[in-house]
Amino acid sequence: MKLLLVAATLPEIQPLLSAFPIENGYEEKLIGKHSVKTLLTGAGMVPTAFSLGRHLADSSYDLAINLGIAGSFDFDLNLGDVCLVKEDTFAELGAEDGDDFLSFDNLGLGITSQSYRPNPGFATAQLKEVSAITVNKVHGHELSIAKAIARFNPQIESMEGAAFFYACNQSEVPCIQIRAISNYVERRNREKWEIGLAIKNLNDTIINLLEG
């Protein structure tokens, strides 16, 4: 299977790149039964959509996989848990109307929720499926966190996921998103974060999936 592994930043997939190794965007590497290429997009929705859209304009894949870390609203998820994002929503696309929020869907301007399109030939059954939101500004205030939970009931958040799904779906490329939990969504406290554990577990998981 021909795969494209997409990450926002180098540290998120550095263990994978070191294990094989793979050069970003230039070298196809045979891992298990799969021909693998990688793409680093930069952090955030705009760099992700632009970089991936440009790449997919003249390249085709059996599956694109977005790899990264995420914050969790769901305290039943443990730090370091690796999850499969089934649905992701652009949380901030819309308009304020007093205390109300009108999404792009409400305004008739587009669809804010994007879904995965898995390839049945790539097994991910062991991963817990979650719902996500994608944001420009990660949540770190009690009031905004409560509003996000009330509006979307998300389990995790990232800064790229929905943009990745959008670009792949527009290009009709099967796509999945795999995220490892690095922190809980709460008032910002880096001392509680487990970025190293999340990156380790994320890379161990994708390596096992590729070699399996």
N, C-alpha and C positions, 0 to 999 in steps of 0.2 A: 504494500500500500504506500502511496506517495503522500507524505505528511509535511505540513508546515507548522512548526512550533513558534508561537508568537509570544513575546514577553515585552513588558514596558521598559524594564531596566536590566542591565547585565547581571547585577548580584542575584536577581531572582532565579536565573538559570545557570549561574556560573558552575555549580557542581556538575550539571549535565554536560556543559561544554568542556569541562576539564576531564570528564570521564571518557570521552570518546576519541579525540576532541572534534568540535564542529566550529567552523568559522562562520560568523554571522553573514547570511545572505549570499555566500559565495560557493560553499561546498555542500554537495549532497553526501550524506553519510549513511551507510547501510547499518541499521541497528535492528537486530533480530530479522524479521521479515519485512521491515519497513525502510523505505528510502526517505531520509529525513533532511529537511532544510530548516534553518532558524531565521527569525526576523526580530530585531529589536526596534521598537517603534518610538520610544520615548514615552514619558508618563503623561497621562491625561487623555481625554476623549479626542481632541483635535489631532494631536500627533498620531494617535492610534488609527483613526479613520483615514487620515491622509496617507500615512505610510502603507497601511494594509491595502487600501484601495488602489494605490499606485502599483503595488507589487502584484495584486491579483489581476490587474488589467492585461498582463501578458504572461501570466503563469497560472497553471491549473493544478489542483490537488484533490486527492480523494478525501482528505480531511484536514482542517486547520484546527489547531489546539491552542487556546489562550492559557498561558501559565502565569500565575502570580500569587501574591499574598492578599489578604483581605481582613477587614475588621468585621466583627460579629455582633449583631444585635441580640443574637440567641445565646443565652448563657448555658443552654444545654449542649452547645458545641464546646469542645475543649480547645485551648490554645494548642496549635500544632495539627489539629484535625484537617484532613484533606477532603474537599467536597467537590461535587459536580454541580455546576450552576445550570439549572433547567430553564429558568426565565430570568431576564434582567431588564430593568426599567430605567429610562432616563428620568431621574427624579425631579430635576429642576426645569425641564422644558415646559413652559406654560406661562400663565399670568396670574398675578395676585388680584383678587377682587375683594377688598376689605380683608376680612379674616378667612376668606375662602381662597382656594387655589384651583385654577382652571388648567387642566393639562392640555397638551397638544391635541389629544383625542377629543376633549370637550370643545376645543376651539375649532376643530375640523382641519387642523394643520398637519396632521400626521399621526403615526402610531408610536407611542412611547415605550411599549413593552416589546422586547425582542426575545425570541426563543432559540434554544439550541436545535441543531439539525444533525444528530449523530449519524455516523456510518456504522451499520450493524456489524461490519467486519472488525471493528476496534472495540474490544470489550472494556467496559467501565462499571460493570454491575456491582463491584465491591465498594464503590464510592457512594456516600450519602448524597442524595439530591437536595439542593437548596434553592431558594429564591433570592434574588439580589437586586440592589439598586446601584446605579452608577451616578457619581456626583463630581462636581468640580471642586467642592469644598467639603472635605470629610467632616463628619459630625463630631462636635466636642462640647456641646452645650446641652444641658438637661432639657430645656424647652424645645429646641430644634430636634433633638433626638425623639422626644415624645411625639412631636408632630409627624416626623417621618414614619414612626411605628404606626401611628393612627391612620396615616394616609396610605401606606403601602404594605404594612406588616412584613417587612423584609427580614431575612435571616442574616445576610451579610451585605457589605458595601465595598465597592472598589471605585477607581477613577477611570477605568477603561472598558469594563466588560460589555456593556450594552453597545458601545461603539464598535467593538470587535464583532459582536453578533450582527450588527447592522451592516457593516462592510461585507462580511461573508454572505449574509442573506441576499444582499443586493447583487453580489457576484455569483450567487447560486452555488456556493462552495459549502459542503457539509462542515459543521463546526461544533466544537464543544469547548467549554471553559472549565478549567480545573484550578481551584483556589485553596490555599492553606491559610488557616486562621492565625494571624500574628498578634491580634489584640482584640479586646472587646470595645464596642462603641460606647464611650463614656467620656467624661471630662479628661482631656489629654494628660496622660501620665506615662511617659516612656519607660519608667522603671518597671512597669507591669507588662511591657510588651515582650513577646517571644519571637522576634523576627528570625533569629538564627535557627530556632527549632522549626518554624514554619517553612523556611527555605529548605532545610534538610529534608523534612518529610515530603515536601512538594517534589523535590528532585528524586528522592528515593522512589516515590510513587510513579512518576513518569518513566523512569528508567525501567522499573518492573513491568509497566504496561507495554513499553516498547520491546522488551526482551521476551515477554510472555508468549 
